[in-house]
Amino acid sequence: MSIKLMSQAWDMAYPEDPAKRLILLALADFANDEGVCWPKVETLSKKTRVCDKWTRETLNEFVDKGILVRAKNWKSYTYTLSLDSSPVLSTGDQRYSVPVITGSHYRRQENPHRNRHKEPLAKENKAAKPKAADLIWDAALKHCDDVVTAVNRGKLNRDVKALKDLGATAYEIKVRADLARSKWTSGIPVTIHALAKNWHLLGDQKPPEFKYENKIYR
């Protein structure tokens, strides 16, 4: 086996057909350092898993291309590989990037022609919109005994929505929460849920006009 010829066979632009290249590599595997070998067609076919007919046609093509010299030697043929003058595949002609060997490591070259039509997408820096204040939520948490946690936040949102559905205002939440503390048994917490359930039982405590958290209500 000739390492030099094997390397040249790998780097050649011709042949592009995988089966033909496999036959060329098989010849280089049989050849000595001078490029001389004498395998039979049947031997090449068995080694490359290519049929005899295709192997013969490929050998004839190699002879026509000038990369193989064939000489009659009694009942068989002697082949001489001549790959020094053959065109070598250039990495610039490849469509995709090629792994380049540097020592024992591989480094991938970037192909400048790949994805050349794609422009980088500019990231939009959208300023976060300030969240509007929820007076009913703030008043409910301020005047009731609930403590917001990650577990009960969803339930508290539903309870506050129930107060909004009842038409509650921030002032009414304050007045009715204080009234519930005075009427209910000592120690019973005044929760948002309990306030919503007993909203009508606590009476109408809405004044004609009041000011709460810099907002005027009527």
C-alpha positions in Angstrom: 0.0 0.0 0.0 1.3 3.5 -0.9 0.4 6.2 1.6 1.3 8.9 -0.9 -1.0 7.5 -3.6 -3.8 7.0 -1.1 -3.5 10.6 0.0 -3.4 11.9 -3.7 -6.5 9.7 -4.5 -8.4 11.3 -1.6 -7.6 14.8 -2.7 -8.3 14.5 -6.4 -11.2 16.3 -8.0 -11.7 13.3 -10.3 -13.6 11.0 -10.1 -16.7 12.5 -8.6 -18.6 9.2 -8.7 -18.2 7.4 -5.3 -17.9 3.9 -6.9 -15.1 5.1 -9.3 -13.3 6.8 -6.5 -13.5 3.6 -4.4 -11.9 1.7 -7.3 -9.1 4.3 -7.5 -8.5 4.0 -3.7 -8.4 0.2 -4.1 -5.7 0.5 -6.8 -3.7 2.8 -4.6 -4.1 0.3 -1.7 -2.6 -2.5 -3.9 0.1 -0.3 -5.4 3.7 0.0 -4.2 5.6 3.3 -3.8 6.2 3.3 -7.6 2.5 3.1 -8.2 2.7 -0.4 -9.7 0.1 -3.1 -8.9 -1.5 -6.1 -10.7 -4.9 -6.9 -9.1 -7.4 -8.8 -11.1 -10.7 -7.3 -12.0 -12.5 -9.9 -9.9 -10.3 -8.9 -6.9 -11.1 -5.2 -7.3 -14.8 -6.0 -7.6 -14.7 -8.1 -4.5 -12.8 -5.4 -2.5 -15.0 -2.5 -3.6 -18.3 -4.4 -3.9 -18.7 -3.1 -7.5 -19.7 -5.4 -10.3 -17.1 -6.7 -12.7 -18.5 -4.8 -15.7 -18.5 -1.5 -13.9 -14.9 -2.1 -12.7 -13.7 -2.8 -16.2 -15.4 0.3 -17.6 -13.9 2.4 -14.8 -10.4 1.0 -15.5 -10.7 1.9 -19.2 -11.8 5.4 -18.2 -8.8 5.8 -15.9 -6.6 4.8 -18.8 -8.2 7.3 -21.1 -7.8 10.1 -18.5 -4.1 9.3 -18.2 -4.1 8.5 -14.5 -3.6 4.8 -15.1 -1.1 3.0 -17.4 -2.1 -0.6 -18.3 0.4 -3.1 -19.6 -0.3 -6.7 -20.7 1.7 -9.2 -18.6 1.0 -12.7 -20.0 -2.5 -13.6 -18.8 -3.0 -10.5 -16.6 -2.4 -6.8 -16.6 0.0 -4.6 -14.7 -1.3 -1.2 -13.7 0.8 1.9 -12.9 -0.9 4.9 -11.2 0.2 8.4 -12.3 -1.6 10.8 -10.0 1.0 13.6 -9.7 -0.4 15.5 -12.7 -4.0 15.0 -11.8 -6.2 18.0 -10.8 -6.5 18.3 -7.0 -9.8 19.4 -5.4 -9.5 23.0 -4.1 -11.2 23.8 -0.8 -12.4 27.1 -2.4 -14.7 25.1 -4.7 -16.5 23.3 -2.0 -20.0 24.3 -1.2 -19.7 23.6 2.5 -16.9 24.2 5.1 -14.1 21.7 5.3 -12.5 20.4 8.5 -8.8 21.4 8.6 -6.4 19.2 10.4 -4.1 21.0 12.8 -2.0 18.5 14.7 -4.4 16.0 16.4 -7.3 18.4 16.4 -9.9 19.5 13.9 -10.8 23.1 13.2 -13.8 24.0 10.9 -13.3 26.7 8.3 -16.2 29.1 7.7 -17.4 29.3 4.2 -17.9 33.0 3.3 -20.4 32.1 0.5 -22.8 30.3 2.8 -25.7 32.3 4.1 -24.3 35.4 2.5 -27.8 36.6 1.7 -29.0 36.5 5.3 -28.7 39.7 7.2 -28.4 39.7 11.0 -31.7 40.5 12.6 -31.5 43.6 14.8 -32.9 43.2 18.3 -35.6 45.6 19.1 -35.1 47.3 22.5 -38.7 47.8 23.5 -39.1 49.8 26.7 -41.3 48.1 29.2 -44.6 49.8 29.6 -45.4 51.0 33.2 -48.1 48.9 34.8 -51.2 50.8 35.7 -52.0 51.0 39.4 -54.8 48.8 40.6 -56.5 50.7 43.4 -58.9 47.9 44.3 -56.0 45.4 44.7 -54.0 47.8 46.7 -56.9 48.7 49.0 -57.8 45.1 49.5 -54.3 44.1 50.5 -53.9 47.2 52.7 -57.1 46.8 54.8 -57.5 43.0 54.8 -55.4 40.4 56.6 -54.2 38.5 53.5 -50.5 38.0 52.8 -49.5 37.6 49.2 -47.4 34.6 48.4 -46.5 32.7 45.2 -49.0 30.0 46.1 -52.1 32.1 46.9 -51.6 35.0 44.5 -54.0 33.4 41.9 -56.7 32.9 44.5 -56.3 36.5 45.7 -56.6 37.7 42.2 -59.9 35.9 41.9 -61.2 37.3 45.2 -60.2 40.9 44.1 -62.1 40.3 40.8 -65.1 39.3 42.8 -64.9 42.7 44.7 -64.7 44.5 41.3 -67.7 42.6 40.1 -69.6 43.8 43.1 -68.8 47.4 42.2 -66.5 47.9 45.3 -64.4 51.0 45.6 -61.2 51.5 47.6 -63.1 53.5 50.3 -65.8 50.9 50.6 -63.2 48.2 51.1 -61.6 50.2 53.9 -65.0 51.0 55.7 -66.4 47.5 55.4 -63.2 45.8 56.4 -63.2 47.9 59.6 -66.8 47.2 60.2 -66.2 43.5 59.8 -63.5 43.6 62.5 -65.9 45.3 64.9 -68.8 42.9 64.3 -67.0 39.6 63.9 -65.6 37.4 66.7 -62.2 38.5 67.9 -59.4 36.6 66.2 -61.3 35.9 63.0 -59.2 37.3 60.1 -60.8 39.7 57.6 -59.7 38.2 54.3 -60.6 39.4 50.8 -62.6 36.3 50.2 -64.6 36.7 53.4 -65.2 40.4 52.6 -66.5 39.6 49.2 -68.8 36.9 50.5 -70.3 39.2 53.2 -70.2 42.4 51.1 -74.0 43.0 51.1 -74.4 42.0 54.7 -72.0 44.8 55.8 -74.4 47.4 54.4 -73.9 50.4 52.2 -71.0 52.5 53.5 -70.4 54.7 50.4 -70.2 58.4 51.2 -71.3 61.1 48.7 -67.7 62.0 48.0 -64.4 60.9 49.3 -60.7 61.0 48.5 -58.5 57.9 48.5 -54.9 57.5 47.3 -55.1 61.0 45.6 -58.2 59.9 43.7 -61.6 61.5 44.2 -64.7 59.2 44.1 -68.4 60.0 44.1 
